[in-house]
Amino acid sequence: MDPGHLAAQYGTPLYVYDLDRVRAARQELYGWLPEGFEVFYAFKANPHPGLARALRDGEGPACRAEISSTGELAAALEAGFTGPDILYTGPGKTDGELAEAVAAGVGLFSAESLTDLQHIGAAALAQGTRADCLLRINSASASATTSIRMTGTPTQFGIDSETVGDLAGQLRDTPGTRVRGLHLFSQSNARDEAALIGELCHTIAVAEAVQDELGLPLQFLDIGGGFSAPYAQHGGRGQYPKLRSELEDALDLRFPNWRSGTPRVAVESGRYLSGDSGTLITRVSNVKVSRGTKFVVVDAGINTFGGMSGLGRLLPVSVDVDADTATEKATLVGPLCTPGDLLGRGIEVPAGLEPGDLVRIRHTGAYGLTASLLMFLGRPAAVEVAVSGGEVVSATRVEHVRTPVTGAAR
């Protein structure tokens, strides 16, 4: 749809999510994977219920939901996912969160440590049930170098692989739990196909070794992800033509019954599924020159986009420029009262921008609004518009509301 029309109707800053692109990404990812693989959508990338619903509904295999908070649990349920569809992860699950997740019928929990497993079991027993769990494993080694390394080092994530043998009895027999398999997530945004394949095949080998140490046949194996997509940059999603055959060979070697479902195998993805669906539309508020540098001030700052630098945010962002439009270099900044409100230094922007003009930043469907400093300085959140088939299907805004609380916070 026309950005100018949407901006006039809903104001700026404005996120536009093209649900057709979300569905296309789901179809493409399943196409790269071996038949029978399951895909968890990582709600941390974008918990917008309409976007998540597009990954669950429609033609082809549906995604399941990977969450790590009760807020994401609520978003998943609103999007139509049910308890059995959901994997609950995270190293710091509280008693209150676990009680709410068990009550909602969450199908799988990822246990990050023996004590985490015990906490999950206690929450399940308190409600007269048992929780199906995956043991998250922190491998002692890794295969690939990526933008975010989540294994092979001391970390809050996962059970150190070299300790599984000593802990095996306690892990297998934790009251209130059933250990169904393993969860390994070692990387995010792999730099290329070879890096992704190398890490996932290494993960499969680690899983075989841990299965032997644990002394328990795996029923479910989540090998993580790392599928790449540009983040506010020009480009396209990663392409993986060799992935299916390489994973099939690795699984045939390590888990010869996987094709008949022992174990079931899953991957996770956030940015690949949602990243290129989003466009951030922001309006120029002011243009100034300071000591030879042109500053273009827009109404979207780090409260709207890019507050999660720890997730590998790349500066500068790439501004969308029509093919026949002249460009110039400028520094793109937001409206906040801090010098850290920087979206790009010395980047190409349309020449001659003036107050009132629109600027578009594509590939902002992942780690956008909810991964930003949303409440900093109290500015209203951006409107989020979901479109499908060229039509608006929803327009919503996250509100900052302070409400009274009685009793102890959970």
NUTINU-660474 format. One line per field, with one value per residue (C-alpha): residue number from 1; residue in three letters; y, z, x. Coordinates in pm, 1 decimal, decimal comma. Each point is the difference from the previous one (the first is absolute). Example, Ala and Ser with C-alpha at 12.3 -4.5 7.8 and 13.67 -1.06 7.14 Angstrom:
BEGIN
seq (1 2)
type (ALA SER)
c2 (-450,0 344,0)
c3 (780,0 -66,0)
c1 (1230,0 137,0)
! end
This chain:
BEGIN
seq (1 2 3 4 5 6 7 8 9 10 11 12 13 14 15 16 17 18 19 20 21 22 23 24 25 26 27 28 29 30 31 32 33 34 35 36 37 38 39 40 41 42 43 44 45 46 47 48 49 50 51 52 53 54 55 56 57 58 59 60 61 62 63 64 65 66 67 68 69 70 71 72 73 74 75 76 77 78 79 80 81 82 83 84 85 86 87 88 89 90 91 92 93 94 95 96 97 98 99 100 101 102 103 104 105 106 107 108 109 110 111 112 113 114 115 116 117 118 119 120 121 122 123 124 125 126 127 128 129 130 131 132 133 134 135 136 137 138 139 140 141 142 143 144 145 146 147 148 149 150 151 152 153 154 155 156 157 158 159 160 161 162 163 164 165 166 167 168 169 170 171 172 173 174 175 176 177 178 179 180 181 182 183 184 185 186 187 188 189 190 191 192 193 194 195 196 197 198 199 200 201 202 203 204 205 206 207 208 209 210 211 212 213 214 215 216 217 218 219 220 221 222 223 224 225 226 227 228 229 230 231 232 233 234 235 236 237 238 239 240 241 242 243 244 245 246 247 248 249 250 251 252 253 254 255 256 257 258 259 260 261 262 263 264 265 266 267 268 269 270 271 272 273 274 275 276 277 278 279 280 281 282 283 284 285 286 287 288 289 290 291 292 293 294 295 296 297 298 299 300 301 302 303 304 305 306 307 308 309 310 311 312 313 314 315 316 317 318 319 320 321 322 323 324 325 326 327 328 329 330 331 332 333 334 335 336 337 338 339 340 341 342 343 344 345 346 347 348 349 350 351 352 353 354 355 356 357 358 359 360 361 362 363 364 365 366 367 368 369 370 371 372 373 374 375 376 377 378 379 380 381 382 383 384 385 386 387 388 389 390 391 392 393 394 395 396 397 398 399 400 401 402 403 404 405 406 407 408 409 410)
type (MET ASP PRO GLY HIS LEU ALA ALA GLN TYR GLY THR PRO LEU TYR VAL TYR ASP LEU ASP ARG VAL ARG ALA ALA ARG GLN GLU LEU TYR GLY TRP LEU PRO GLU GLY PHE GLU VAL PHE TYR ALA PHE LYS ALA ASN PRO HIS PRO GLY LEU ALA ARG ALA LEU ARG ASP GLY GLU GLY PRO ALA CYS ARG ALA GLU ILE SER SER THR GLY GLU LEU ALA ALA ALA LEU GLU ALA GLY PHE THR GLY PRO ASP ILE LEU TYR THR GLY PRO GLY LYS THR ASP GLY GLU LEU ALA GLU ALA VAL ALA ALA GLY VAL GLY LEU PHE SER ALA GLU SER LEU THR ASP LEU GLN HIS ILE GLY ALA ALA ALA LEU ALA GLN GLY THR ARG ALA ASP CYS LEU LEU ARG ILE ASN SER ALA SER ALA SER ALA THR THR SER ILE ARG MET THR GLY THR PRO THR GLN PHE GLY ILE ASP SER GLU THR VAL GLY ASP LEU ALA GLY GLN LEU ARG ASP THR PRO GLY THR ARG VAL ARG GLY LEU HIS LEU PHE SER GLN SER ASN ALA ARG ASP GLU ALA ALA LEU ILE GLY GLU LEU CYS HIS THR ILE ALA VAL ALA GLU ALA VAL GLN ASP GLU LEU GLY LEU PRO LEU GLN PHE LEU ASP ILE GLY GLY GLY PHE SER ALA PRO TYR ALA GLN HIS GLY GLY ARG GLY GLN TYR PRO LYS LEU ARG SER GLU LEU GLU ASP ALA LEU ASP LEU ARG PHE PRO ASN TRP ARG SER GLY THR PRO ARG VAL ALA VAL GLU SER GLY ARG TYR LEU SER GLY ASP SER GLY THR LEU ILE THR ARG VAL SER ASN VAL LYS VAL SER ARG GLY THR LYS PHE VAL VAL VAL ASP ALA GLY ILE ASN THR PHE GLY GLY MET SER GLY LEU GLY ARG LEU LEU PRO VAL SER VAL ASP VAL ASP ALA ASP THR ALA THR GLU LYS ALA THR LEU VAL GLY PRO LEU CYS THR PRO GLY ASP LEU LEU GLY ARG GLY ILE GLU VAL PRO ALA GLY LEU GLU PRO GLY ASP LEU VAL ARG ILE ARG HIS THR GLY ALA TYR GLY LEU THR ALA SER LEU LEU MET PHE LEU GLY ARG PRO ALA ALA VAL GLU VAL ALA VAL SER GLY GLY GLU VAL VAL SER ALA THR ARG VAL GLU HIS VAL ARG THR PRO VAL THR GLY ALA ALA ARG)
c2 (0,0 360,1 114,5 356,2 -113,2 -214,7 277,3 248,4 -238,1 -133,1 252,3 -61,4 -169,5 -299,5 -367,1 -180,9 -381,2 -175,7 -330,9 -137,6 31,5 -183,2 -289,2 -8,2 -20,1 -289,4 -185,8 64,3 -114,6 -322,8 -49,1 8,2 -256,9 -379,1 -125,9 -46,3 271,1 228,3 374,9 210,2 372,3 198,3 256,7 216,5 106,3 152,0 -97,6 181,1 -240,3 63,3 -77,0 -311,3 -110,6 13,8 -253,4 -236,0 30,0 -52,5 -255,9 -222,7 -109,1 230,7 137,3 -67,4 266,8 48,7 241,9 112,4 206,6 10,8 305,8 -207,6 -280,5 239,1 113,5 -360,7 -90,6 313,6 -105,1 -334,5 -225,1 -250,5 -139,2 -307,4 231,8 185,7 -41,0 210,5 91,3 229,4 -25,9 193,7 -140,3 115,1 -201,5 228,2 -31,5 -377,8 -24,0 204,6 -202,0 -335,8 120,9 97,0 -352,8 91,5 -308,4 20,3 173,7 50,3 -60,4 205,7 -173,9 -269,4 260,3 142,7 -350,9 -40,5 329,9 -109,6 -330,8 168,7 228,0 -298,1 -203,9 295,1 -34,2 -379,4 -62,5 -63,7 222,5 -122,5 147,6 40,1 31,8 296,3 -89,5 234,9 -183,6 12,9 83,5 173,2 -18,4 343,0 364,3 209,9 341,9 -144,4 -297,6 -190,6 -313,5 -113,7 265,7 54,2 110,7 12,3 -204,2 -377,1 -288,1 -33,4 -306,8 -140,9 -18,7 -198,0 -338,1 88,9 155,9 -261,1 -175,7 321,7 136,7 -314,9 -29,9 357,4 -16,4 159,2 -18,4 -227,7 55,1 -32,9 117,2 270,0 365,5 145,4 357,2 116,0 286,3 279,6 144,7 -233,7 179,0 -242,5 -342,2 -182,3 149,8 -91,5 -356,6 -46,4 110,6 -196,0 -319,6 51,3 43,0 -332,7 -172,5 157,8 -117,6 -359,3 13,8 156,3 -264,7 -266,0 187,4 47,2 -362,0 97,4 -30,3 337,4 52,3 362,5 195,3 376,1 88,2 378,5 234,9 274,5 69,6 343,0 305,3 364,1 230,1 348,5 -55,5 -62,7 -364,5 -319,0 -303,2 -269,7 -271,4 -362,2 -237,0 -255,0 3,1 -276,3 -263,8 87,0 -23,5 -324,3 -152,9 115,5 -132,2 -329,8 -50,3 102,7 -77,7 -265,4 -13,3 372,6 -36,4 -204,1 256,1 -121,7 265,2 270,7 283,6 374,5 327,2 354,8 327,5 356,3 252,4 -225,3 -36,7 356,5 227,4 96,7 43,0 331,6 357,2 287,4 326,5 311,4 368,9 267,3 249,0 221,1 35,7 182,7 34,1 -6,8 65,6 -135,9 -304,9 -17,5 -143,9 -130,1 -24,0 -244,8 -94,9 -359,6 -44,9 -278,4 -6,3 -120,4 -203,4 -149,8 13,4 -358,5 51,5 -332,6 -177,7 100,6 320,8 132,7 369,6 179,5 -92,3 5,5 253,2 -102,7 219,4 -17,8 -91,9 339,8 207,7 188,6 -63,1 172,3 -99,5 104,0 -112,5 -135,8 59,4 -38,7 255,4 -105,2 223,3 -209,9 -10,4 -376,3 34,2 -85,3 -207,8 50,1 216,6 108,8 -208,4 45,6 174,9 164,8 337,7 311,3 -150,8 256,7 -2,1 -200,5 -238,8 -373,9 -236,5 -377,9 -263,9 -350,3 -338,0 114,7 -277,2 -164,7 157,4 324,8 164,3 -238,7 -34,7 375,7 248,6 22,2 208,8 219,3 366,4 -98,7 46,3 -190,4 -332,2 -33,2 -126,1 -352,1 -71,7 -349,4 -30,0 -297,7 -3,1 375,4 62,4 105,6 -281,7 162,6 321,5 5,5 187,3 -126,3 236,6 105,2 -33,5 5,2 -204,5 -52,8 -327,6 -164,4 -276,4 -139,1 23,8 -334,9)
c3 (0,0 -50,6 298,0 -33,0 23,8 307,1 168,0 -63,7 144,8 302,8 63,8 50,9 112,2 -148,9 -40,0 -295,1 1,3 -328,3 103,2 -350,8 49,5 332,7 -165,0 -281,7 250,4 179,3 -326,7 -103,1 332,0 -2,8 -356,5 109,4 276,9 -11,5 -21,0 340,2 177,1 235,8 29,2 313,1 -49,8 256,5 136,3 122,7 -362,4 -22,7 223,9 -211,5 9,7 -359,8 -128,1 218,5 -118,3 -359,4 92,3 146,4 -250,2 -372,9 -240,0 83,4 331,8 292,3 228,4 372,3 261,3 199,7 287,6 309,6 201,6 101,8 -222,8 -297,8 124,3 -11,4 -350,8 -118,9 139,0 -156,3 -334,4 23,7 123,2 265,4 290,7 -189,5 -274,0 242,3 118,4 307,7 28,5 203,4 287,7 263,5 9,1 319,1 206,5 -110,8 -367,7 22,5 177,9 -276,2 -276,2 153,1 45,7 -369,1 -98,0 -147,6 -183,0 47,2 234,7 -69,0 321,1 17,5 308,7 253,4 233,9 -281,8 -69,8 368,8 0,5 -305,0 167,1 321,0 -195,1 -182,4 318,6 165,0 -268,7 11,6 -326,8 -154,4 -245,3 -320,1 -17,1 -233,2 155,8 -147,1 -55,0 -0,9 -218,7 104,3 -357,5 -304,3 -374,9 -141,9 75,3 -0,4 107,2 320,6 162,7 253,5 71,8 81,6 270,2 359,2 -37,4 171,6 -288,7 18,6 190,0 -65,6 -221,9 194,6 319,1 -144,3 90,8 368,2 9,9 -211,7 281,7 151,9 -339,3 -93,5 335,6 90,2 153,8 -205,4 -328,9 -298,0 -195,4 -363,5 -176,5 -51,7 -95,7 -149,1 -123,9 -71,5 -248,2 -152,3 -350,3 -145,3 -240,2 -290,5 -91,5 79,6 349,8 61,7 -123,7 193,2 326,9 -38,7 -93,6 296,5 218,8 -122,0 88,9 347,1 46,6 -75,4 258,1 262,0 -65,1 82,6 315,1 107,2 -59,4 -132,9 -363,1 -140,6 -109,5 -103,4 -120,0 -46,7 -180,6 11,9 -292,0 -141,0 -322,2 -118,1 -115,5 -39,1 292,6 -123,5 -286,5 -370,4 -104,9 22,9 219,1 8,7 -263,7 99,1 -299,1 163,4 343,6 -46,9 -126,6 254,1 292,3 -130,8 -24,0 350,5 151,0 -190,0 151,8 357,7 37,3 -259,5 102,1 -29,4 -328,0 185,9 278,9 255,4 78,7 -145,6 -111,6 16,0 -72,9 121,8 -186,9 72,6 -233,9 -308,4 33,7 91,5 -89,8 -359,7 55,9 180,1 -118,9 243,4 -132,2 177,0 -69,4 -14,6 285,8 -63,4 -212,0 124,1 -73,4 284,1 -78,8 -349,4 84,3 -113,5 260,3 -103,4 309,1 -26,8 239,0 45,4 233,2 209,4 186,4 -325,5 -158,9 95,9 376,8 20,6 -102,5 164,0 -271,6 -261,2 -122,8 -295,2 -46,6 -219,1 -112,2 -372,0 -107,7 -287,7 -304,9 -327,7 -299,4 -171,4 314,4 59,7 334,0 242,4 321,9 332,0 360,4 88,0 359,9 204,6 209,9 344,7 234,7 -4,7 -236,0 -10,2 -208,0 -321,7 -288,5 -244,8 -41,8 -351,3 -181,0 -342,0 18,9 -265,2 -86,2 124,6 276,7 173,6 307,6 -78,5 -244,3 62,8 44,5 -32,5 165,3 -125,0 162,0 340,0 70,6 255,8 312,6 -66,3 226,6 296,3 -9,2 40,1 287,9 -30,1 308,3 1,8 19,1 -8,9 -369,6 -144,8 -157,4 -376,4 -155,9 -143,4 -314,6 -143,5 -368,9 -215,5 -367,9 -9,1 266,6 362,7 230,1 333,2 145,7 366,7 243,8 316,4 280,7 296,8 295,3 368,2 208,4 375,7 135,7 323,7 167,7 -101,7 -362,8 -161,4)
c1 (0,0 102,3 214,3 -128,7 -360,1 68,8 199,7 -280,0 -257,3 187,0 276,2 370,2 212,6 -175,0 85,9 -155,5 10,3 -73,8 -153,1 40,9 377,6 -30,5 -180,7 254,0 285,2 -169,2 -46,5 359,5 146,7 -198,8 121,0 364,2 -57,6 -37,7 -355,1 -156,6 200,2 -190,1 60,9 -37,4 -55,4 201,8 -245,1 288,9 52,3 -348,2 -293,2 -262,0 -298,0 -101,4 347,3 23,6 -345,0 123,0 268,4 -258,2 -285,5 -26,8 136,9 295,9 147,8 -71,6 265,4 -3,7 77,1 321,9 -50,4 188,1 -248,4 -362,9 -39,9 107,2 -223,7 -296,1 99,0 28,0 -341,1 -150,7 150,2 -178,9 278,2 -103,8 199,7 126,4 135,1 228,3 359,9 82,3 368,4 224,5 248,7 -197,2 -353,3 -172,0 -243,8 -284,1 91,2 23,6 -334,4 -164,4 166,1 -95,0 -357,5 -8,5 104,2 339,4 119,3 376,0 240,1 369,3 195,7 319,5 144,0 -77,5 -148,3 -211,3 -129,0 -83,1 -190,1 -199,5 -79,8 -113,6 -234,1 -148,1 -47,9 -174,1 -268,6 -12,8 178,2 342,2 184,2 160,1 350,1 292,7 343,5 180,7 364,3 297,0 247,7 364,6 96,6 -140,0 36,9 -75,2 69,3 -314,2 -118,5 -140,8 173,3 -211,6 203,0 351,8 46,3 -115,4 -360,9 -336,6 -138,0 -3,9 154,8 373,0 30,7 294,4 -211,7 -290,8 147,6 33,5 -346,9 -176,2 -181,5 -132,8 -100,6 -190,5 -176,9 -92,0 -349,1 -274,7 189,4 38,5 319,9 -103,1 312,8 258,5 8,3 317,2 22,4 350,7 -18,3 -202,7 18,5 263,5 230,4 -60,4 -136,1 324,1 7,6 -362,5 41,6 323,0 -156,9 -322,9 184,5 232,4 -309,0 -139,6 327,6 -5,4 -359,0 98,5 279,0 -227,7 -264,5 258,2 109,2 -359,8 -93,1 -339,2 -116,9 -99,6 -357,7 48,3 302,1 2,2 324,6 -45,0 35,8 217,2 -193,9 104,8 -191,0 105,3 -70,3 -93,4 242,9 -41,4 14,7 -202,1 -54,5 265,4 -14,7 69,4 -13,0 235,3 -158,1 -257,0 240,3 269,7 -241,0 -146,3 348,4 94,7 -322,3 18,6 344,4 -81,6 -370,9 -89,0 -368,7 -66,4 -191,4 -263,6 -17,0 253,8 93,3 -220,0 227,1 -61,1 175,4 -67,7 -15,7 -94,0 159,4 -14,9 -376,2 -92,1 291,5 -66,3 -373,0 42,1 50,1 47,2 -144,0 123,2 -47,6 269,7 -40,7 299,3 312,5 307,3 370,2 250,4 366,4 -34,3 -213,4 -362,0 -237,1 -340,6 -219,9 -290,7 -279,8 120,6 293,5 144,8 -330,7 -156,9 277,8 331,9 22,7 128,1 361,6 86,4 -196,8 254,8 -156,7 190,8 65,2 -65,0 -349,2 -72,9 -259,6 -223,1 66,6 -192,8 214,8 -33,5 57,6 324,9 167,2 232,8 171,7 -144,6 -22,4 -342,3 -104,7 -315,6 -189,3 119,9 193,9 317,7 299,7 -44,6 -316,1 181,5 -135,2 283,2 307,4 100,8 -261,2 -156,3 -336,8 -216,7 152,2 -173,2 -208,6 -217,7 -226,5 -312,1 169,7 -22,5 294,0 -38,2 220,2 -67,9 66,0 -119,5 -249,6 230,1 149,0 -179,6 -253,0 -2,9 378,5 43,9 11,5 -375,1 -79,1 310,0 -106,9 -364,8 -70,7 -297,7 82,5 -9,0 -320,2 35,5 -200,2 -32,2 -86,4 -90,0 -85,3 51,3 -265,6 32,4 -110,1 86,4 138,8 101,5 218,1 171,2 -100,9 210,6 -235,9 92,0 -242,4 -30,4 137,7 -104,0 193,0 336,2 105,4 76,8)
! end
